[in-house]
């Protein structure tokens, strides 16, 4: 039997995860990336959002752990932080701070450069895996009848081209993927594309972490909510640092001037972000980033698609980053790809795209439905969207005083439970009771959070 070879275009998070899944089935896996890849923990040119806070949802951590066993402990040894995401995280939604209590959901807080670099190092040690740096892919190789992709054309940093044959090519180049254009050039229809123009901007600064900051908590998530368009995230990461990301929609985006940036932090609905920023020791100046639109490409709806080719990760769907869904969905797609490959190569693309489409459905609906609360975001505000958002407002009220509702909410946003779980009678009854109590007693004060147990390797 001849050696089986797969090529992955793009060695960012999506490409690394796709390559890991392929390495269980293919004899050789080659990742191709246009960047010179830096040492573990260093910023990479091709990841402009790499300096900003990155959320790895609880489901994403377990998926990554399945793909890279021991990853959590290895990253903790490098200084990453961990803890129960409800007991040691401060979540604020629509002005309501979620009640802190043990949830059983473990978070992993780590910078994007360390996480990506660590997984890249793990992958390099995998037998049969090769990473080609400073190489671009100008196009695909195909059979004469164009029904099968047979490899890629490579161009090195000097522009010299060569061909690289492959049994499978995976496009993991993200939201700027050229695959729709390549398909058209081969005589195929490109996928339908949905775009939600969110117009969000954010700006990030790092701070030295002090022992008494946030009284032992490791994360703050203050979500933007109408009528306010501002929010912020604080994450405890390696090297005793806080990554602090401020965000805003439309024209209300955080400034880059340090003094104005700190003033912006003081205006957020809760004081938790300002608690870290005001009087803290900044390690750099604010770094801005703009994200114009969430994009979903409907590959699962195509009737014809070349054999030997797949899209993956952000090349399929690029989410509004403030919800922290991208890395988790890519991890779940990697598990799905691994399982599909174990069942054989027949109808590989249709089978994988159907599974990937189902994985994207829930986080896409969560992100789009939440963004549609803002008047400037274009989109159909169906009766379902309006009803769900009204109910979620009541969930946030209840989660402020009822830790069970808080855990139920976090299990949904961390992609462990489906959103319907919030509508089950036990949860809905708690939501109703808490809202009735608040209506009759406006001055309800959330109970004190239980003291979290000390953890090693974290903060």
C-alpha positions as CSV (number, residue, x, y, z in Angstrom):
1,X,0.0,0.0,0.0
2,X,1.4,3.4,-1.0
3,X,2.1,6.1,1.6
4,X,-0.8,8.4,2.3
5,X,0.0,12.1,2.4
6,X,-2.2,15.0,3.6
7,X,-1.4,18.8,3.2
8,X,-2.8,21.4,5.5
9,X,-2.7,25.0,4.3
10,X,-2.2,27.3,7.3
11,X,-0.4,26.5,10.6
12,X,-2.5,28.6,12.9
13,X,-4.8,27.1,15.5
14,X,-7.2,25.6,12.9
15,X,-4.3,24.1,10.9
16,X,-2.6,22.6,13.9
17,X,-5.8,21.0,15.0
18,X,-6.6,19.6,11.6
19,X,-3.1,18.2,11.2
20,X,-3.4,16.5,14.6
21,X,-6.6,14.8,13.5
22,X,-5.1,13.8,10.2
23,X,-1.9,12.3,11.8
24,X,-4.0,9.4,13.2
25,X,-4.9,8.2,9.7
26,X,-2.2,9.5,7.2
27,X,1.4,8.4,7.1
28,X,2.6,11.9,6.4
29,X,1.1,15.3,7.2
30,X,2.6,18.5,5.9
31,X,1.6,21.9,7.2
32,X,2.3,24.9,5.0
33,X,2.4,28.4,6.3
34,X,3.5,31.7,4.8
35,X,5.0,33.0,8.1
36,X,8.4,32.3,9.8
37,X,7.1,30.5,12.9
38,X,8.5,32.0,16.1
39,X,9.6,30.2,19.3
40,X,6.9,29.1,21.7
41,X,5.3,32.1,23.4
42,X,6.4,34.7,20.9
43,X,3.9,36.7,18.8
44,X,3.4,35.7,15.2
45,X,3.0,38.2,12.3
46,X,0.2,36.3,10.7
47,X,-2.0,36.4,13.8
48,X,-2.9,40.1,14.2
49,X,-5.3,39.3,17.0
50,X,-2.7,37.2,18.9
51,X,-2.0,40.0,21.4
52,X,-5.6,40.1,22.6
53,X,-7.5,38.1,25.1
54,X,-8.4,34.6,23.8
55,X,-11.1,32.5,25.4
56,X,-10.8,28.8,25.5
57,X,-14.2,27.6,26.5
58,X,-14.5,24.7,28.9
59,X,-15.6,22.3,26.1
60,X,-12.6,23.5,24.1
61,X,-10.2,22.6,26.9
62,X,-11.5,19.0,27.1
63,X,-11.4,18.6,23.3
64,X,-7.8,19.9,23.2
65,X,-6.9,17.6,26.0
66,X,-8.3,14.7,24.0
67,X,-6.2,15.6,21.0
68,X,-3.1,16.5,23.0
69,X,-3.2,14.5,26.2
70,X,-1.4,16.2,29.1
71,X,-1.7,19.6,27.5
72,X,-3.4,21.3,30.5
73,X,-0.7,20.2,33.0
74,X,2.1,21.1,30.5
75,X,0.7,24.6,30.1
76,X,0.2,25.1,33.9
77,X,3.9,24.2,34.3
78,X,4.6,27.1,31.9
79,X,2.7,29.5,34.0
80,X,-0.9,29.3,32.7
81,X,-3.8,29.7,35.1
82,X,-6.7,27.4,35.9
83,X,-9.8,27.3,38.1
84,X,-13.5,26.8,38.2
85,X,-14.9,29.3,35.7
86,X,-17.8,30.2,37.9
87,X,-16.2,30.2,41.3
88,X,-13.1,32.1,40.2
89,X,-14.5,34.1,37.3
90,X,-16.6,37.3,37.4
91,X,-19.2,37.2,34.6
92,X,-21.4,40.3,34.1
93,X,-24.3,40.4,31.6
94,X,-26.7,43.3,31.2
95,X,-25.5,44.8,34.4
96,X,-26.0,41.6,36.4
97,X,-23.0,39.8,37.9
98,X,-23.3,36.1,37.9
99,X,-23.4,34.4,41.3
100,X,-20.0,32.8,42.0
101,X,-20.1,29.2,43.1
102,X,-18.5,25.9,42.1
103,X,-19.7,24.7,38.7
104,X,-17.4,21.8,37.9
105,X,-16.3,23.6,34.7
106,X,-12.5,24.0,34.5
107,X,-11.1,27.0,32.7
108,X,-7.6,27.3,31.2
109,X,-6.2,30.8,30.9
110,X,-3.2,31.2,28.6
111,X,-2.1,33.6,26.0
112,X,-2.6,32.8,22.3
113,X,1.1,32.7,21.5
114,X,1.9,30.2,24.3
115,X,-1.1,28.0,23.5
116,X,-0.5,28.0,19.8
117,X,3.3,27.6,20.1
118,X,3.0,24.8,22.6
119,X,0.6,22.8,20.4
120,X,2.9,23.5,17.4
121,X,5.8,22.1,19.3
122,X,3.8,19.0,20.3
123,X,2.8,18.5,16.7
124,X,6.4,18.8,15.4
125,X,7.3,15.8,17.7
126,X,4.5,13.7,16.1
127,X,5.9,11.1,13.7
128,X,5.3,11.9,10.1
129,X,4.4,15.5,10.6
130,X,6.4,18.3,8.8
131,X,5.9,22.1,8.9
132,X,7.0,24.1,5.9
133,X,7.5,27.8,6.9
134,X,7.6,30.8,4.7
135,X,5.7,29.0,1.9
136,X,2.5,30.1,0.3
137,X,0.0,28.1,-1.8
138,X,-0.9,29.9,-5.1
139,X,-3.2,27.2,-6.2
140,X,-4.3,23.6,-6.2
141,X,-3.3,20.6,-8.4
142,X,-6.1,18.6,-9.8
143,X,-6.8,15.5,-12.0
144,X,-7.5,16.2,-15.7
145,X,-11.3,16.0,-15.2
146,X,-11.0,18.3,-12.2
147,X,-13.0,16.0,-10.0
148,X,-10.1,15.4,-7.6
149,X,-7.5,17.6,-5.9
150,X,-4.2,15.9,-6.1
151,X,-1.9,18.4,-4.3
152,X,-0.9,22.0,-4.1
153,X,1.5,24.5,-5.8
154,X,4.0,25.9,-3.4
155,X,5.8,29.2,-3.6
156,X,8.8,29.9,-1.3
157,X,9.7,33.3,0.0
158,X,11.7,34.1,-3.1
159,X,8.8,33.2,-5.4
160,X,10.2,29.9,-6.7
161,X,7.4,27.4,-7.2
162,X,7.1,23.6,-7.0
163,X,4.4,21.0,-6.8
164,X,3.5,18.9,-3.7
165,X,1.3,15.9,-4.3
166,X,-1.2,14.9,-1.7
167,X,-4.1,12.5,-1.2
168,X,-6.0,15.2,0.8
169,X,-5.7,19.0,1.0
170,X,-7.2,20.9,3.9
171,X,-7.7,24.6,3.7
172,X,-7.2,26.1,7.2
173,X,-6.3,29.6,6.1
174,X,-9.2,31.3,8.0
175,X,-11.6,34.0,7.1
176,X,-9.4,35.1,4.2
177,X,-9.6,31.7,2.6
178,X,-9.1,31.6,-1.2
179,X,-11.0,28.3,-1.5
180,X,-14.3,29.8,-2.8
181,X,-12.4,31.5,-5.7
182,X,-10.4,28.3,-6.4
183,X,-13.7,26.3,-6.6
184,X,-15.1,28.8,-9.2
185,X,-11.9,28.5,-11.2
186,X,-12.3,24.7,-11.3
187,X,-15.9,25.0,-12.5
188,X,-17.6,24.4,-9.1
189,X,-20.1,26.7,-7.3
190,X,-18.7,28.5,-4.3
191,X,-20.5,28.0,-1.0
192,X,-23.3,30.4,0.0
193,X,-21.8,33.0,2.4
194,X,-23.6,34.6,5.3
195,X,-22.2,37.8,6.9
196,X,-23.2,39.6,10.0
197,X,-21.6,43.0,10.1
198,X,-20.9,43.5,13.8
199,X,-18.4,46.4,13.5
200,X,-16.7,45.6,16.8
201,X,-13.3,47.1,17.8
202,X,-11.1,46.2,20.8
203,X,-7.9,47.3,22.3
204,X,-5.6,45.3,24.6
205,X,-3.0,46.1,27.2
206,X,-1.0,43.9,29.6
207,X,-0.5,44.5,33.3
208,X,1.7,43.1,36.0
209,X,-0.4,40.8,38.2
210,X,-0.4,41.7,41.9
211,X,-1.1,39.1,44.6
212,X,-4.2,40.8,45.8
213,X,-5.7,41.6,42.4
214,X,-9.4,40.5,42.2
215,X,-9.0,38.6,45.5
216,X,-7.8,35.4,43.9
217,X,-10.2,35.4,40.9
218,X,-8.6,34.7,37.6
219,X,-11.0,36.2,35.0
220,X,-13.4,39.0,34.4
221,X,-15.9,39.0,31.5
222,X,-18.1,42.1,31.3
223,X,-20.2,41.6,28.1
224,X,-21.4,44.6,26.1
225,X,-25.2,44.9,26.3
226,X,-27.6,47.6,24.9
227,X,-27.9,50.4,25.5
228,X,-24.2,50.3,26.4
229,X,-21.9,49.1,23.7
230,X,-18.8,48.6,25.9
231,X,-17.3,45.7,27.6
232,X,-14.0,44.2,28.8
233,X,-12.2,41.0,29.6
234,X,-9.4,40.4,32.1
235,X,-7.5,37.1,32.0
236,X,-4.7,35.8,34.3
237,X,-2.0,34.4,32.0
238,X,1.6,33.2,32.2
239,X,4.5,35.3,33.5
240,X,2.3,36.9,36.2
241,X,0.4,39.0,33.7
242,X,-3.1,40.2,33.1
243,X,-4.3,40.5,29.6
244,X,-6.9,43.3,29.6
245,X,-9.0,43.7,26.5
246,X,-11.6,46.5,26.2
247,X,-14.2,46.4,23.4
248,X,-17.0,48.4,21.9
249,X,-19.4,48.3,19.0
250,X,-19.9,50.7,16.0
251,X,-18.3,54.1,16.8
252,X,-17.9,53.4,20.5
253,X,-14.6,51.6,20.4
254,X,-11.8,51.9,22.9
255,X,-9.0,54.4,22.1
256,X,-5.3,53.6,21.8
257,X,-4.1,56.6,23.9
258,X,-3.1,55.1,27.3
259,X,-4.9,57.8,29.4
260,X,-8.0,57.7,27.3
261,X,-7.9,53.9,27.4
262,X,-7.9,53.8,31.2
263,X,-10.7,56.3,31.2
264,X,-12.7,54.0,28.9
265,X,-12.1,51.1,31.4
266,X,-13.6,53.2,34.2
267,X,-16.9,53.6,32.2
268,X,-17.7,49.8,32.0
269,X,-20.9,48.6,33.7
270,X,-19.0,46.9,36.5
271,X,-15.8,48.1,38.3
272,X,-14.0,44.7,38.0
273,X,-11.9,45.7,35.0
274,X,-11.0,49.1,36.5
275,X,-9.9,47.3,39.7
276,X,-7.0,45.8,37.7
277,X,-6.3,48.7,35.5
278,X,-6.4,51.7,37.9
279,X,-3.2,51.9,39.8
280,X,-1.8,48.8,38.0
281,X,1.6,48.5,36.3
282,X,1.1,48.5,32.5
283,X,3.6,46.4,30.6
284,X,2.9,47.9,27.2
285,X,0.7,50.4,25.3
286,X,-2.8,49.6,24.1
287,X,-2.9,47.6,20.9
288,X,-6.1,48.0,18.7
289,X,-7.9,45.6,16.4
290,X,-11.1,45.9,14.3
291,X,-13.4,43.0,13.4
292,X,-15.9,44.0,10.8
293,X,-18.1,40.9,10.3
294,X,-18.8,37.3,11.3
295,X,-18.7,35.1,8.2
296,X,-20.2,31.6,7.6
297,X,-19.7,29.6,4.4
298,X,-22.2,26.9,3.8
299,X,-20.1,24.1,2.4
300,X,-22.6,21.6,3.7
301,X,-25.2,22.9,1.2
302,X,-23.0,22.2,-1.9
303,X,-24.2,19.5,-4.3
304,X,-20.7,19.1,-6.0
305,X,-17.3,19.3,-4.4
306,X,-13.9,17.9,-5.5
307,X,-12.6,14.8,-3.9
308,X,-9.4,15.1,-1.9
309,X,-10.3,18.6,-0.5
310,X,-11.7,20.1,2.7
311,X,-12.2,23.4,4.4
312,X,-11.7,23.7,8.1
313,X,-12.1,26.0,11.1
314,X,-12.4,29.7,10.3
315,X,-12.4,28.9,6.6
316,X,-15.9,27.5,7.3
317,X,-17.0,30.0,10.0
318,X,-15.4,33.0,11.6
319,X,-17.2,34.1,14.7
320,X,-17.4,37.4,16.5
321,X,-14.3,36.9,18.7
322,X,-15.8,38.4,21.9
323,X,-17.7,35.1,22.5
324,X,-14.5,33.1,22.5
325,X,-16.0,30.3,20.3
326,X,-13.5,29.9,17.5
327,X,-10.8,27.8,19.1
328,X,-13.4,25.5,20.7
329,X,-15.3,25.0,17.5
330,X,-12.1,24.2,15.7
331,X,-11.2,21.6,18.4
332,X,-14.6,20.0,18.0
333,X,-14.2,20.0,14.2
334,X,-10.8,18.2,14.6
335,X,-12.5,15.4,16.7
336,X,-15.2,15.2,14.0
337,X,-12.6,15.0,11.2
338,X,-10.7,12.3,13.1
339,X,-13.9,10.2,13.5
340,X,-15.0,10.7,9.9
341,X,-11.6,9.6,8.6
342,X,-11.7,6.4,10.7
343,X,-14.9,5.5,8.9
344,X,-13.1,5.7,5.5
345,X,-12.5,8.1,2.7
346,X,-15.8,7.6,0.8
347,X,-17.8,10.8,0.5
348,X,-15.4,12.4,2.9
349,X,-16.2,16.1,2.2
350,X,-20.0,15.8,2.4
351,X,-19.8,13.7,5.6
352,X,-17.4,16.1,7.2
353,X,-19.2,19.3,6.1
354,X,-22.5,17.9,7.5
355,X,-20.9,17.3,10.9
356,X,-19.1,20.7,10.8
357,X,-22.3,22.4,9.9
358,X,-24.0,21.0,13.0
359,X,-21.1,21.9,15.2
360,X,-21.3,25.5,13.9
361,X,-25.1,25.9,14.2
362,X,-25.4,26.4,18.0
363,X,-22.4,28.9,18.5
364,X,-23.4,30.7,15.3
365,X,-27.0,31.2,16.6
366,X,-25.7,32.3,20.0
367,X,-23.3,34.8,18.6
368,X,-25.6,36.2,15.9
369,X,-28.7,36.3,18.2
370,X,-26.7,38.2,20.8
371,X,-25.3,40.6,18.3
372,X,-28.7,41.4,16.9
373,X,-29.6,43.1,20.2
374,X,-27.6,46.0,18.9
375,X,-29.5,48.3,16.6
376,X,-26.6,48.9,14.2
377,X,-26.2,45.2,13.4
378,X,-28.1,44.3,10.3
379,X,-30.1,41.0,10.3
380,X,-33.5,39.4,10.6
381,X,-34.8,39.8,14.1
382,X,-37.2,37.0,14.0
383,X,-39.8,36.3,16.7
384,X,-37.5,33.5,17.9
385,X,-34.5,35.9,18.2
386,X,-36.5,38.5,20.1
387,X,-38.1,35.9,22.4
388,X,-34.7,34.2,23.2
389,X,-33.1,37.6,24.0
390,X,-35.9,38.6,26.3
391,X,-35.7,35.2,28.1
392,X,-31.9,35.5,28.4
393,X,-32.3,38.9,30.1
394,X,-34.4,37.1,32.7
395,X,-31.8,34.4,33.0
396,X,-29.1,37.0,33.8
397,X,-31.3,38.5,36.5
398,X,-31.8,35.0,38.0
399,X,-28.1,34.0,37.7
400,X,-27.2,37.0,39.9
401,X,-28.8,35.3,42.9
402,X,-29.1,31.6,41.9
403,X,-25.9,29.7,41.3
404,X,-27.7,26.8,39.6
405,X,-29.1,29.1,36.9
406,X,-25.6,30.6,36.6
407,X,-24.1,27.2,36.0
408,X,-26.8,26.3,33.5
409,X,-26.0,29.5,31.6
410,X,-22.3,28.9,31.6
411,X,-22.7,25.3,30.4
412,X,-24.5,26.6,27.4
413,X,-22.1,29.4,26.5
414,X,-19.2,27.0,27.0
415,X,-20.8,24.7,24.4
416,X,-21.4,21.8,26.8
417,X,-25.2,21.9,26.8
418,X,-27.5,23.0,24.0
419,X,-29.4,26.3,24.6
420,X,-32.7,24.4,25.0
421,X,-31.3,23.2,28.4
422,X,-32.1,26.7,29.7
423,X,-35.8,26.2,28.9
424,X,-36.2,22.9,30.8
425,X,-38.8,23.1,33.6
426,X,-36.3,22.9,36.5
427,X,-34.2,25.8,35.1
428,X,-37.2,27.9,33.8
429,X,-38.9,27.6,37.2
430,X,-35.8,29.0,39.0
431,X,-35.6,31.8,36.4
432,X,-39.3,32.7,37.0
433,X,-38.9,32.6,40.9
434,X,-35.9,34.8,40.9
435,X,-37.5,37.4,38.6
436,X,-40.6,37.4,40.7
437,X,-38.6,37.9,43.9
438,X,-36.7,40.7,42.3
439,X,-39.9,42.4,41.1
440,X,-41.2,42.5,44.7
441,X,-37.8,43.1,46.3
442,X,-35.6,45.3,44.1
443,X,-32.8,45.4,46.6
444,X,-31.8,41.7,46.4
445,X,-28.2,41.3,47.2
446,X,-26.3,38.3,45.8
447,X,-25.0,35.9,48.4
448,X,-21.3,35.9,49.2
449,X,-19.4,33.5,47.1
450,X,-17.8,30.5,48.8
451,X,-14.1,30.7,49.2
452,X,-12.5,28.8,46.3
453,X,-10.1,26.0,47.2
454,X,-6.5,26.8,46.6
455,X,-5.0,25.4,43.4
456,X,-1.5,24.7,42.4
457,X,-0.2,25.8,39.0
458,X,-2.8,28.6,38.9
459,X,-3.3,31.9,40.6
